[in-house]
Amino acid sequence: MMVAEHEQTKKMRKKVVRMEERRTLPIGNDNFRKLRENGAYYVDKTLMIKEFIETKDEVALVARPRRFGKTLNMTMLREFFDITEDSREIFEGLAIMDTEYADQINSRPVIFFTFKDCKGATADELMFIVKQTVYQEYLRYEKLLRDKMDKNAFETRDFYEMIEILRDPQANQGQYSLSIQRLTQFVKTGYGIAPILLIDEYDQPIMSSYEYGYHDQLGPFFSNLYGSAMKGNPSLDQALITGVQRVAKESIFSQFNNPQVYTVIDKGYAPYFGLNEDETRILLEEYGFELNDEVRNMYDGYKIGGIEMYNPWSVINYAQKGRLENYWIKTSANFLIKAALKNADKNFWNTFDELASGKEAAVWITLDTSFAERESLFSLWGLLVNAGYLTVTEWIDAKTSVVKIPNNEVLDEFQILIAEIAGIDGLSLQWMFQCLLNKDMQTFLELYRSIVISSTSFMDAKENAYHMLFLGMCITLRGSYKVTSNLEAGYGRSDITLQSLSPKNIHVIIEFKQGENIEQLKEEALKQIMDNRYYTGLTGEVLCVGVAHDKKRCDIAHKVICVS
């Protein structure tokens, strides 16, 4: 007995030691130097530096969804190249130091901006933040260049004049619209080496200007700010910028000399944003978790350059908290997605119906333009892919791709978006489904009618809108129900089937009809379920519901059957 207790004590001590040895997870820390100096967990993505050197792109844009490691990778590049730093210690043991490029560490000046926090409800507010961001980099270089520039040279005077302009709250946009280009010039003069330019989340201020309706005021400014810095700039070595999407060629990118764009379908830089299967498994095992089907269904499903990828933000939060929750959607800045869905046509919603059922769909798609600048069904699908709401599983040709919703976390995001667009209260939605599954059909109908009334303006313009809306709401049942649309069963296809994953719960089959005579149509919908035996393949109790709609009016007919 004493021996057994002793062995158990030793096991417990080992477990405590392992817990103490675990590195902290980099939640909320996307600064490479701080992460490495603090000994936080780091998945080695430093071979991105090798690819950056070897591609020799004059200007490259990497477009990736939010929370896929863009800022961390950009600060990594900064720390590696920055001639003003000594970074060997923080890169010790990482893959880049075993390559022929290790000797390029701290060899070049780097100009770095992150615009991820550049948001403003007004043009003045946004421009103040943008100007302050640029100003801070000028201040950093003022200290570095103080002893390197000829104090009597015109260029030195221009440098300090630009600092005064950036400091001046009354300065107009034109006075500093060339500030990034001029900084590359000043830095090259000071060091005798053309700098690398890194701009993180370049599109955030542009998207903010769209959100609050003042883009026309600022479009020319950003075109000059970015274009002058990256179009044929003799003072620039290489530039790498990141963002969620590419802004249309006709605006900012018309100023560029054909930048090399790496979207989620391209192989270039594909391994460095997100976590692959092995990286995810190793990370979870270190924190005592298994990479099982539940985790895969929740956070996997993205394909980037043909590589299966997990959402890194969600994975590290799961490893920290141990709960399969929707972490990615809590970081959402989805105004453009929401605006696009509000105005989507019936062709979009018919295809979305398939996607929400867990199927794949072939769509015409463009990833080269922003939906905000050129609204079309093609750019809408591209927006959803670039933003991580859909993933491309197959690239058929230059215009056509096969897409799917990557995982359950994103499905839940769609459910929330649809509910918000339609003006549906989340608690009412939960109560409505609770009544449905408990066969309290009178209360269910009352709650459903209130949702229909609040959502009529959203649904009037869309064919099959009630079916689509209800399907979107049903996403909230995932995990306890298998939710399918147009499921082939019996002698036809049911509109919506909710198949319980527990033998204790009831199955539900729903059929929709639309027209003026809702009393007749609700019975026809129920009869269609029974005549076509849509319940074939189910066992146990099945609630069959016929739903009839005529704009704000709706009614139901229902029947409970037992299938053996």
N, C-alpha and C positions, 0 to 999 in steps of 0.2 A: 504493500500500500504506500509506504513512504517512497519507494523507488518510483512508482507511477506518478506520485505528486511531484517528485523532483524533476522528472522528465517533462511534465506539463509546465512547471515553472520555467525551465530552460526554453521551451518553445515560446512561451509568452514573452520572455526577455528578448529572444531573437526577433519576434514580431515587433516589439517596441523599438528595437534598434533600427529595423528596416523602416519603420514609420518615421523615425527621426532622421534617417539618411535621405529620405525622399526630398528631391529638390522642389522648391516652390514653383507653382505653375504661373506662367506669364499672363495672368488675367489683368487687363488694364495697363500692361507694360508693353509698348511696341517700340521701345528704344533699345537698339541692339547693344550698345555699350552698357547701359544700366542692367539689362538682362544678364549679360555675361559677367559683369562685375559682381552682381548679386547672387551668382550661382544658380540662376533659375533654369528650369527645364528648357532645353533648346533642341529643336529638330534641325539638323545641319542642312541648310539650304545654300551654303557658301559657294557651291559650284555654279551658282547663278553669276558670280563674278567672272568666272572663266568664260561663260557664254557671252557675257556682255563684252569682254575684251575681244573674243574671237569673231563675233558677228560684225564688229566695226560699223554698226549702224550710226550714221550721223545724228539721226533723230529717231527714237523708237518710242512707241506707245504700247504699254501693256494694259489691256482692259480686263479687269476681274471684278467679281461681285464684292460687296462690302464684307469686311471681316475675314478676308482670305489671305491676310498677311502682307498686304502691300506696303504699309508703313514700316513694318519691321524689316522687310527686305531692302527698302530704300535707305533706311538708316544703317543697315549692314554695308551696303555699297559705299555710303558716305564714309563710314569708319575705316573701311579698307583702303580707299584711295587718298583720303584727306592728308595732304602734305604737312598740315599743321599739327597732326596728332602722332602719337606713338601707340600703335594698335596691335603690336605683335602679341602681347600677352592675352588680349581678349580673343584673338584668333588661334591661339595655341590649341592644337589637337583637332582642328577643323579641316575639312577636306581640301579647301583651297590651298592650304599650306603644304600639301603634298603634291602640288602641281608645279609646272614650270613658271607659273605666274606669281608665285609667292614673293618673289623679289620686287614686285610692283607695289607692294604694300606701302602706303603713305608716300606715294610718288607724285601725286598731282593735286593741284588745288581743286576743291569741290565747292560749288555753289548749290545750296540745298534750300528748298522751300517745301513746306507742307501746307496745303490749303484746305485740309480736312475740316477745320473749324471756321472756315470763312463763310458764314451764313448771316443774312440780315433781312429784316422785314422791310427795310427801305434801301434805296440805292446808296444814300449817304452812310447808313450804318454798315453796309457791306464794304463800301470803298474804304471806310476808316480801318476796318479789320485787314483788308488786303494790303493797304498802304503800310500798316503797322508790321505786317509779316515781312514785307520787302525791306522795310526800314531796319528791322532787327538784324537781317543778314548784312546790310550795309554797315551797321554798327560793329558787327563782328569783324568785318574786313577792315574797318577803319583802324582798329587796334593792330591788325596783322600787317597792314600796308604802310603804317605810319613811318617806318624807317626804310621803306623800299621805294617810295615815290619821290621824285624831284619836287620839292616844295614850291619851286617857281614855275613849274610846267603848267601849261594850260589844262592838261588832262587832270592834274592834281586839283586844280581849282574847280574843274567841272565835277570831280568826285565829291568834294565838300559842298558844292552848290546843290547837287542832287540830295545829299543828306539833309540840307536845310529845307528843300522842297518837300521831302517825305515827312519832315517834322512839322511843316506848316499846315494847320488844319484848313486854311483857306486856299491851298493850292488846288488848281483844277486838274482834271484827269489827264489832259494833254501833256502837262508838265512832267508827269512821271510814267506815262504809258510806254516809254522806252527804257525804263529803269533797269530791267533785267538784262537787256542787251548791253547797256552801258556798263553794268557791273562786270559782265564777262570781259569787256574791254579793259576796265580798270585792273582786274585781277591778272589778266594776261600781261599787261604792262608791268605790274609789280613783281610777278614771279618769273616772267619770261617763258611761261608755259601756258598754253591754252587750257582753261578749266573744263571740268566735267560739270554739266548742269543736271540736277535731279529735281523734279517737281512731282511731289506726291499729291494725289487726289486733285489733279488740275481742274477737273470739271465741277467740283463742289460749288465754287462761287457762281459758276454759270448756271447750274441747276437751281441755285437759290434765287437768282435773278428771274428765272422762269416761274418759280413757285409763287413769287410775290408780284409778278407782273411788271417788272421794270427792265426786262432784258434789252428792249430797244434802246434804252438809255446807255447801256454798258457794253453792248455787242462790239462796237468799234474799239473800245478800250482794250478788251481782252484779245481781240484780233491783233492789235498793235503790241500788246504786252508779250504775248506768246510768239506771235509771228516774227517780230523784229529780232527776238532772241534766237530763234531756231531756223530762220530762212537765210541760208547763205551767209551765216555769221562767221567771218574769218577769225574771230576771237574765241570761238567755241571748238572744243575737241569733240566731245560726244554729249548727247542729251538723252536722258531716259525719263519719261513721264508715265505716271499711272493714273488710272481713273476707272470708273465703272463702265463708261461707254465712250465711243468716239463722237465728238461733236461734228456736225456735217461739214463736208469739204467746202461748201459755199461760204462758210463764215471763217472761223478761226483757222481751219486747216487749209484754206485757200492760200494762206500766207506761207505754208511750209513747202519745202522741196521734197515732196513725196515721202513723208515719214513712213517708216516700217511699222505696221500695226500688228500686234499679236493679240488676237481675241481668244476666247475659250476654245475655239475649234482648231487653233494653230498649235503645232508641235513646239515652236519656239517658246522658251521659258515655261513650258507646261509643267515640269516637275516641281517648280519652286513656289507655287501658290496653292495652298491646300495640303492635306495629308494623304498620302497613298495608303494602301491596305497595310503594308508592313509597318510604316511609321505609326499608324493608328494603333495597331495591335501592341507594339512595343511600349508606346506611351501608356495605354490603358493597363497593361500588365504591371508596369512599374507602380501604378497607384492601386493595384489590387482588383482590377476589373477585367472582364473577359470581352473580347470582340465577338459578340454573338449576333444572331439574326435580328434581335430587338434593336441593337445599336446600329446595325447596318440599315435596317428599315427606317430608322429615325434620322441618321446623319449622312449616309452614303448616297450614292446614286448620281453624283456629278461626274461628267466626263470632260476632262480638260486636255486637249490635244491628244485624245484617245486614251488617256490614263484615267483609271477609276480613282476618284478623289472624294475625300470626306471634308466636311465643313470644319476647319480647324478651331474656330471659336466655340462651336457647340461641343466638340470633342473635349477640349480642355476644361470647359465648364462642367461637363458630365464627370470628368475625372476628379474635379474638385469637389463637386456636390453629391455625386453618386445617384443622381435622379435623372431619368430620361425626360427632360423637359424641352420646351421650345426656347432655346437660348438665342438663336440667331434672330428671330423675329422681334425680340425685345430691343434689338439695336436698330430697328428699322427706321429708315428715312424714305418713305415710300409714296410721297405726294405725287410723283410723276406716274408711278404704276397705277395709283388710285384714279388719277385724272384720265389716264388712258383707258382704263376699264369702264369708267363711267360713259365714255363716248364710243365704246367698241360696238361694232355692228353685229348683225345676226350670224354672219359667216364666222366671226371670231367665236361667238358663244356656242355655236354648233360644234366647233372643233374642241373648245374648252370642255364641253360636255363629255367628250371621249377621254380627254386627259384627266379630268377629275375622277373618272371611273378606273383610273390606273392603267389606261391604255396609252400606246404611242400614237402619234399622228404626224403625217407628212404635211409640211407647211412651206409656203414661200416666205423667204426670210432674207433680211439684209442686216448685217452687223456693222455696216460702215457709216450709218447715219443715225442721228439722235431723233427719237420720236418727238421730242420737244420742238425740234426745228422742222421736221417734215413728217406730219401725221399721215400714216398709211397703215394698212394691215401688215405689210412687210416689216416696217420699222417697229410696229408694236410687238411682233414676235421677236424681233431682234432685241428690243428693250428687255423683254422678259428673260431672254437667254443671257444677255450681258449682265443683268442684275441678279442672276442666280435663281430665278423663279422657275425656269425651265432649263433643261440640259439637252444638248444635241447628242443623240445616240448614233446617228448615221448622216453623213453628208452625201447627198445624192448627186447634186450638181451645183453650179454657181448660184442658183436661186432656190433650190429645194433642199430641205433638211427634215429628218425625222426627229421629233422632240418628245419629251415626256416631263412630267413633274418629278423631280429627283427623289424626293423622300417624304415621309410623313410630316416632318417639321414644316416643309414648304406647303404641303396640303393644308395644314392648319393655318398658315399665313393667308392662303387664298380664302379660307372660310371666314377669317376675320375681316379681310378686305371686302368681301362680298356683303357681309353683314353691315359693315360701316357704310358702304356705298348705298345700300338699300335702307339705311336708317334703322337697323334692327338692334334692339337692346340685347346684350349678351345673356343677362339673367332670364329675360323672357324666353330666349331661345332654349336655354337649358330646361326651363320649366315646361315648355311646350313638348320637348322630346320626352321628358319624364312622364308626362301625361299620356303621350302616344304609346310608350312602351308599357305603361301600366293599364292600358285600355280605357283610360278616362277620356272617352272620345268627345264628350260635350265640352270639357275644359280645353282639350286640344284644339277643337274647332274655334272656340272663342279666341284663343291665343293666336292661332294661325290667321284668323280673319284680321286681327289687329295688325299683324305683321304685313299682311297683304295690303291693307289700307295705307300703312306708312310707306310701303315700297312701290305703290302703283306707278308713280312717275318714272321710276327706274325701269319698271317692267313693261310699261305700255309700248315702248319703242322696240321691243325685242321679241322675236319669234321664239316660242318654246321657253319663254322667260321664267314661268312659274316652275317648270321642270328644272331649269338651270339653278334657280335660286334655292329651291328645296334641296337639290343635290349639294350645292355649296354649303348649306346649313348642316347637311348630314355628315360633312367631313368631321364635325365635332364628335361623332360617334366612333371614329376610327380607334381601334384598340379593343373595343368591346363588340364591334360589328364590322363585318365585311360589307362595304358600301359599293354597289355596282349600279351602272346605268346601262339601259338597253341590253340587259343580260338575256342571252338566248336560253329559254327554258320552255318545256312543254311544246306548244305549237306556235311560238312567237317570241317576242322580246318585251320584257317588262320595262316600264319607264325607270323605276327605281326599286332595287331589292336590298333590304337590310337583313343580312344573314348573321344571326347571333353566333358569336364565337364561344358561347357558353350554353350547354344544354338546358340551363335553368331559365334562360331568357327567351322571349317570344321573337319570331321572325316577322318582318313586315314587308309587304309588297304594295307599291303605290302606282296607280295609273292616273294620268292627267287627261282631262278633256277641256276644251275651250269653246264657248259659244253662248248664245243668249239663254237657252233653256237649260239652266243648270240642274233643275230637278231631274230632268230626263237624262242629261249627260252624266251625272254622278252615278246613276244606276247602270248606264251603258259602260262606264269605266270599270265598275265592280264586276259586271257580267263578263267583260273582256278578260279580266284576271281569271275568273272561274272557268270560262269556256276554253280558254287557251292553256289552262293548267300551268300558269306561271310558277306555281309552287313546286313543280316537279324537281326533285333533287333535294328538297328540304325535308327534315324530319322534326316532328314535334308540333307545337302550337304556332300557327301562322295567322297574322292579322292582315287581311286584305282590305285595302282602302281605295275607293274610287273618289277622285277629287275633280270637281268641276269649277271652272272660273269664267266669269264674265266681268272683266275689269275689276272693280272693287268688290263685286259680289262673288262669293264662293260658298260651296257646300260639299259635304262628303257623304258617302255611303260606305258602310263597312261590314265585314263579316269575319268571324274567327272560326278557323277550321283546324282540325288535328290531322297531321299527315304521318303515316307510319312508314 
